[in-house]
């Protein structure tokens, strides 16, 4: 029991130390002058920019898909028209 109490005390002490370190890290993120905070905010900015770029590219992809479908329809129509005109040309000959 004494060994378990010692281990419990040791773990509680270690837990307090870890919580203190976590609080220090949180505090350093709140201070915009620290290197960690600058890197964090820079990473956040990059993430937002990449998300915006991804959204823009997804929208462009959708636009190109619609445009491609329209072009495919036009191609089919033109192929049919070409076949009709070819048939008419052969009949005229």
Phi, psi and omega in degrees: 000319180296321179295320178293322178293321177296317179295320178297315179298317179297316180293322178295320178296314178297322178297318178297318179298316180295320178296321177298317179296319178297318177298320178297319179295317178299318179295322181291332177286330179286333179272110186291355182268350181281155181297319181297316181295319179298316179295320180297312181294325177295317179296321178297318179297316178299317180299315179296319179296319179293324177294319178295318179297319178297317179298316180297318180292323177296318179295318179296320179299316178297318178299316180294325178297314179297316180297319179296319178297320177297317180295323178295320177297316178298320179299315180298316179298318180292325177294317177297316179298319178298318178297318179297314181294325177295318178297316179296323179294320179292322178294322180294326180293000000 
